[in-house]
Amino acid sequence: MIPGPAGQEVFTVALRDGGDVIALRRSTQSVCRAVGLTGSPLVRLTTVVSEAGESLLGVPGLAARLCLEDAGTVVLAVRLGWRGDSRPPSRLLAAATRLLDDSGLRVAPDGGGQELRLVQRTPTPAAALEELALELRGRLAGDDSRADLVEALRTQNHQLLAALEESQHQQEELQRLNEELEETNAGVMALYTELTSELQATNSGVVALYAELEDKTRQLELAHEYKTRFWANVSHELRSPVNSVIALARLLLDSRAESLTDEQRQQIGLVQASGSTLLALVDELLDVAKAESGRLEPQPAETDLRALLHQLRARCGAPRSPGSPCASRTTSSGRPWSRTR
């Protein structure tokens, strides 16, 4: 063993097999209870000591020494020593550092051995250190190892039963959660089926409406085509008689024709102007038909407003009754036309 801080050695045990590790664990538990170390600190120290003994089994000269040391209060130190350069697992060293008040791995100055020191503080004052160590030696010497073994087995059984109960509780909770999940999935599937049915019905209605809209669109296109043809045909049919009226008015107004009075010449001039206006209306109908078919080419033209007003004044004549006003406008191509209501 490597010399350590001053203290009182309680027992030393050589660790050759698993039974020695169990004896070390029981002795450590007895000493912990004697110095007032219970609960979580006791469990942490005995667990680390037991794990350290099992992990180092088989190394040359392995032995454990339990000491009581003076650090203001009694400090319980378990020293595991061995020969050679074997090292405990790094996870064990990390666990000891995390769980215990102090721990450390030391190498002998001559390199002939190593020691793992595991320390846990106790609430016992250090004044009675020697008497406490003597009492513990006597207690450990007179302990009934068989009774300790039975007690250890009983404790392990209690712990095992508690673990089984906890496992059973977790299994029941998991089963309950699975049942709730199945119910939720069933509800989701029902909702999905309902939504799918509604969506299919809606899609069917949309398809039917779309087909109806297509049918109405074809009907409107056909009616529009018929209307355009009608306007074009009517316009072409009206051009011939209107041109005849305009030509006859020109013949009557020709200087080589039979002489006319001023009143007759004025009236025939009005007939010619009205025929020109009517011809302009026919041209407007043709323009509308071309515009609807996309073949209209706009041709801007200047309009003589004075001449237009003169024609309106001559056409309307004297003041009329309120029920027969005269209205006028120009065509999109700039040609004047009038309509008397």
Disulfide bonds with the S-S distance in Angstrom:
Cys316-Cys326 2.23
